[in-house]
Amino acid sequence: MRSVTALVALLLAALMAVPATAQDKPRSGGELVFPVPSEPPSYDGHREETFGLIHPFAPFYNTLIRVDPNDPTGTKPAPSLAESWTVSSDGRTYTFKLLRGVKFHDGSEMTSKDVKASYDKIIFPAAGVASDRKGQYQNVEAVEAPDPTTVRFRLKFPQSSFLLSVASPWNFIYKADMLAKDMHWYEKNIMGTGPFTFVEHVKGSHVVGKKNPNYWDKGKPYLDSFRAVFVRDSAAQVSLIRGERAHIQFRGFSPKERDTLKGALGDKIRVQESPWDCILMVAINHDKKPYDDKRVRRALSLALDRYAGSKALSQIAIVKEVAGVQVPGTPYATPPDELAKLAGYGKDIAAARAEAKKLLREAGVPDGFAFTFKNRGVPMPYEPLAIWMIDQWRQIGLNVKHEVVESAAYYDQVLRPGNFDVAMDFQCGYIVEPDLDLYKFVSTDKNPSNYSRYTDRTLDDLYTKQGRTQDVEERKRLIRTFEKRLLDEEAHYLMTLQWHRIIPHSAKVKGWQVTPSHYLNNTLDVVWLTE
Amino acid sequence: MWKYVIKRFFLMFPTLVGVAIIAFLLLRIVPGDIVEARLMGSGGAFVTAQMIAEERAKFGLDQPLWRQFATWLFDLARFDFGRSMWTGAPILEEIKLRFALSLQVALMATIVATVLAIPLGVIAALKQDTWVDYAVRVFSIAGLAMPSFWLGIVIILGFLIVFRWLPPMVYTPFWVNPWQNMLQLIWPALAVGYRYSAVATRMTRSAMLEVLREDYIRTARAKGLWMKLILVRHALKNAMLPVVTVIGIEFAFLLGGLVVTEQVFNLNGLGMLFVESVARRDYTLTQALVMLTASAFIIVNFFMDVMYAWLDPRIRYR
């Protein structure tokens, strides 16, 4: 009898699975509409910094390789214009084999000459040509195009992050002839190999792209077109999705906005969430007393009850996960149990605060010691995090004043000149990769955007070693050692909470996977609409 | 009359130069610049001091202030507004894109306000302290008390919750599709026009009350003139002086000042452009927009002055 019941259950499950499978088969057609909260200054991905460029303009381009659009960690390299690649045994030469028959939107063929010209522009820009991320490719000695379908990168030394850095969503492949005529051509014009061709951009209003009928990946894209509408106000963005005028906003909404949409639209909304590769951290000025004393810095970290903070703040702000130097859930992130061993990450907050008070006493910092915490004038999530930390520090006898400085002046007037004792600092990445994420923390003479202003050769050495090793386990060990020194032993910087990305989108949108980066997965070739 | 008009016309130029100096200096006093806004978006871990210096040099921000000002003023005198520091596009192009929308909303709001305010203000004055007057007062005070952006949010939410409908997201020029154009712009025009009408209604009512107590109105009535004629020819014409001022100034303000309403209705107008250019420290664009708004105020004031002289001939003889 039991076996018959099981058989019936299996049959029912199979029957129910049929429509689900049909539902999950990509459907062609439709227009994806999405609001974009920011608009870029130019169309050139090699020089811009804003997601306002990636969201509406990435669908017109391809990159050499990409991040696998189905990988929720956003860290797995996948083929794009390069169908395969090999790495030499010494780790210094990367050879990419390009697809044949890929055409630019003007009908010309894409070859290794175009890839070389694009990367030369990024890595070795001519005078007067801006390339915002050239610093990330300092290790590249040369880019070569030995034949039309082969591109070779020669490195000065092995670099384990190199492959992912080539998957950067910013590195659009441009047409060499256009660049040869005018290196600035792509700042004002659009012409790539991507799944969509450019229709129009009305400044301040919208961008429209239509399906590229000659796209090299046959059968894709699924959408007929997309329309990106520039909408600055987040309430207006929510209204557009609530009114079913738009399908998705790719950057993210607050917990309250998610709840509003879910409450209003129920099953018509699907919510995808992920830890976000952005974090607010606390820079502690080593040039000023008593912050040159690591006991004081450790005390500041020990005072923070990050787990309780996570519970409370994740209800009202775009932060959630307790994290070290890597986004939780990604390949090099420290497991929670191990993280809990670091100063300020323990579960016994009473003991941590007792130790913090003891350290402050030993360092000669009196009870009621006052300092000013400088913060950037951006409400979300800077403000709630600062209020939370000030309250935490009060609980170890510190009296902290909150001073908010206008956003556009913050780096120039506060962080860069070291005009602070303790201040909020920020980092946001396009791919979770230790080489990119840890560079911030090398000594200030090597990286001036280390605003805690310290020199720590041990950290510098660990950074170099983790970047050059080819052994994943060894790299993990080196990163853990780096993290322990940075956040615990020396407490050079304090991490607050990892940002949390919340994407409530129309249930009609399929084929799009949230990742920790709001710069990824915007080519839209695999996205489709159920109706 | 012509002497008066010419004198008023030439008075506009020193005012514009004063505005130019203030706009230029105020922007430089505010800390931060476009290079910071552009490069530090993701925290700037890989941004070097050299990159910052190169970008500043590109925009001429490394030059002394007096030279930056002189260059700008010289270009301005030749009607060369330059290029936006943010997009690199000619400023006139940036403004032209948004001007039609802002002008249309301002005109529509002015029509809404005028159509509501003048009859209501006159009726309220004529029926002073009756229920009609009280009703008009409640209507106008409510308009003053409600910010237009709040009314805009209520309109949007009302449509969204009750009708599951939203106005179009993208601007369509009137001559391309009048229906789509109206569907998008009528709501902000109503939201803004209502508040605008409240100001004008109050002004019309009090000006009419004052004029109706004048000796010449009493004389006209004593002579047995028709009440309609007294109202239109004698009372309303004289009461219009302050009303015209209010309508004119509000109109000039609407051209560049509908920041929050534009945000609520997602309108690609001059107000939003203004806010974004200030936030990005786009000096050239902000300066051009300040000059444009100031010019609108000054030109509207000029026409107001001319209209005063037409409405009240005594003014031109002073």
Interface residues (C-beta under 8 A of the other chain):
Chain A: P41 S42 E49 T50 A130 D132 R133 G135 Q136 E187 K188 V202 K203 G204 S205 H206 V229 F230 V231 R232 D233 A235 A236 S239 L240 R242 G243 E244 R245 A246 E406 S407 A408 A409 Y410 Y411 D412 Q413 D425 F426 Q427 C428 G429 Y430 L436 Y439 K440 N447 P448 S449
Chain B: V30 P31 G32 D33 E36 A37 R38 L39 M40 G41 S42 G43 G44 A45 F46 V47 T48 A49 M51 E54 E55 W86 T87 G88 A89 E94 L97 R98 I153 I156 L157 F159 L160 R164 W165 L166 M169 V170 Y171 Q263 V264 F265 N266 N268 M272 L273 E276 A279 R280 R281
